[in-house]
Structures are given as C-alpha cells and as structure tokens.
Amino acid sequence: MATVKLWSDAEVEADPRVAAIFADIRTVRGSDFVNNFWRGLANQPDVLERTWDGLKAVMIAPGALDPLTRELIYIAVSTANGCGYCIHSHTAAAKAKGMTDAQHGDLLSVIAMASQTNALVNALQIPVDPEFQAG
C-alpha cells in the first residue's frame, strides 16, 4: 500500500502544473497510461517535474547507449537496490524495446554473478589491482 495518495485523473486535471507534466508523460511515451510512480509524485509537483525531466534526459534523450541497454542497466540497479516496482516497470519497458526471454535470462545470470562476486570481494576486502585502477 502506498504511503501517499495516488492522484486520479480528475485530481491531476484540477492542478494545471501536474496536468501539464502528465500530458508530457503521455506524449513522450505515446500512451494514455500514467503509472502509479508518477501519480504518487504528483503530491510534490517540484519533485514530479524534476524527476520526469531527469528521466527524459537519461532514459529517452539520444546518447551513446541504446534504449534497451539503458533499460537493462536500470533493471540491474533496481535489483541491487531491491526496488520491486522498478524491476517490474523497467522489465516491461525492456520487453517493449525488444528484450527477448534469452536476453532476460542472461541479464539475470549476470546480476546474480555480480552479486555473488561483489559479496565475496567485499567480505574478503581484496585490494584492487593497480592494472584495474580507473584513472
């Protein structure tokens, strides 16, 4: 259960600022669906706007990473952070961008392996090899 009110479409339409942001979400995504994440953030229009602008800049604007790769990274980070909502929403987004079942399986294998080796390195406090120092 949410800890904040999830705004209905009628509540959104009554607030011009939130309505404009929701309209942009619908336009950019090419869908009338606005998910519960944005509906919860509507309680804080400044946070809603800042987060939507940031997400567009990172996940939608052209960049060196293709859209599917960005979604795969988002799934991995969401898994590491234990965010079930983001795991589900970005898995759906990755599937919409062409992720196959085989790619999803490989992604989960990489996440599991990285989690295991990260835990071992942290527990053993292995020093980083000079050859691996990133700058």
N, C-alpha and C positions, 0 to 999 in steps of 0.2 A: 504494500500500500504506500502511495506517495506521501511524503511529509509536507507537501504543498498542494494547493489547489491546481488542478489541470484545467486550463481555460477551455471553455466551449467555444464554438464558432461565434455564437451570439455575443459572448463576452469579448472576444477578440474584435469583432466588428464595432463594438462600443468604444474601443480605445484606438484612435487614429494611428498612433505610433506603432502599436503592436500589430494592427491590421496591415500597415504598410510592410512590416517585416515579414508577416505571414504571407502576404501577396508575393513578396520577392522569393520566399522559400518555394512557394508553389510554381512560380515562373521558372526559376532556375532549375528546379527538379522536374519540371514538366508534368506535375501531378497535383491533384487537388488534396492529396493526403498530407497532413502535417502531423508528425508523430508526437508522442507524449513528452519527449525530451523538451521540445520547443514549447509545448503547452505548459509545462512546469516552469520554464524560464520566463514565460510571459509575466509572471508575478514581479519580475525585476527587469523592466524594459531595457535598462542600460546593459545588464548582463546578457540579455537576449540578443540585443543588437551587436554587442562586442563579440559574442561567441559566434553568431551567424557570419559576421564579417570575417572573423578569423578562420572559420571552417571553409568559407568560399576561397580565401586566399591560399589555404594549404591543400585542400582536397579537390577543388574544382578548377582553379586557375591553371593555365598551362605551366608545365615545369619539366624538369629533367626526368621525373618518374612518371610512368604512365598511370592512368586512373586505377587499374586493377592492382598494380604493385602498391599503390598508396593504401588501398583497402586491406590488402594482406598485412601490411605493416600495422595498420590500425587494429586488426584482429589480434595480432601478436601482442601488441602493447596492452590492449584491453584484457587479454588473457593474463598477462603478467600482473596487471593491476586488479584483477578479479572483478571486472565490470561486466556482469552478465548481460545487461541491457545493450552495451556497446558491442559485445561479441555477437549477439543476435542481429542487431541492426546493420553492422558492417559486414557480417556474413551474407545477409540478404543483399546488401549493396554490391558485394564482390560477385555474387551469383548473377546479379543483374548486369554486371560488367564482363561476364563471360567465364567466371571461375568454374572449372569443372570439378566433379567429385574427386577425380585423381589429384588435382591441384590442392583441393581442400585437405585431402588425406596427407599429402606431402607437407603442407603447411603445418598441420597438427603434429606431424613427426618432428619437424624442425623445432617447433615451440617446445615439445616435450624434451628433445635432446638438449636444447639450450638451457631449459630449466634445470635439468639434471646436472649438466656440466657447470653451470653457474653456481649451483648449490655446492658442488664439490670444491670448486676453486675458492669460494668464499669460506667454506668450512676449513680448508687446508691453508688458506692465506698464502697461496702460491704467488710469488713475485712475478711481475710482468717482465718477460724477456726484453732486453734492450732492442732487439730487432722488431719488436711489436709496438714500441713506443710511437704514438701517433703525433709526432711533432714535438 
